[in-house]
Amino acid sequence: MEYAKHEIEYINEFKEKGYTSNFRMVDSLLLEINSKEKFKPEQIFIDQEMRFEGMSNPSDASILYAIKTDSGLKGTVLASYAPTGNLDLAEFFKEIPKSNNKNH
């Protein structure tokens, strides 16, 4: 049986597919670190999402998003849904229109 991959292994696979941009939350917007472009939820398109549970504590969940922006940038975002996770980031992804999510 193949072991479950870790988030970093999937991130590396997405990088090989061109998802090379890095993002972080700044003032309720998603900031692309290199270009300094800022994005609202409606400017983000989710190509894929993968859910992970913590090995020792299933409530330590995270979701890896492979996204692209309306300006053509592609990258990954790892959002933690653990009790200590970034609630702003979780809220941001909830605000992305369902029509922008290939998984829905």
TAKA-V187236 format. One line per field, one symbol per residue. phi: phi as a letter, one per 40 degrees, with the letter a starting at -180 (. if undefined). A space follows every 50 residues. Layout:
phi = ???
//
This chain:
phi = .cccccdcccdcccdccgcbcbbacafgbcbccccgcbbcdccbbccabb bbbcccadcccabcbbbbbccgcbabbbbcbcdccccccccdccccddcc bccb
//
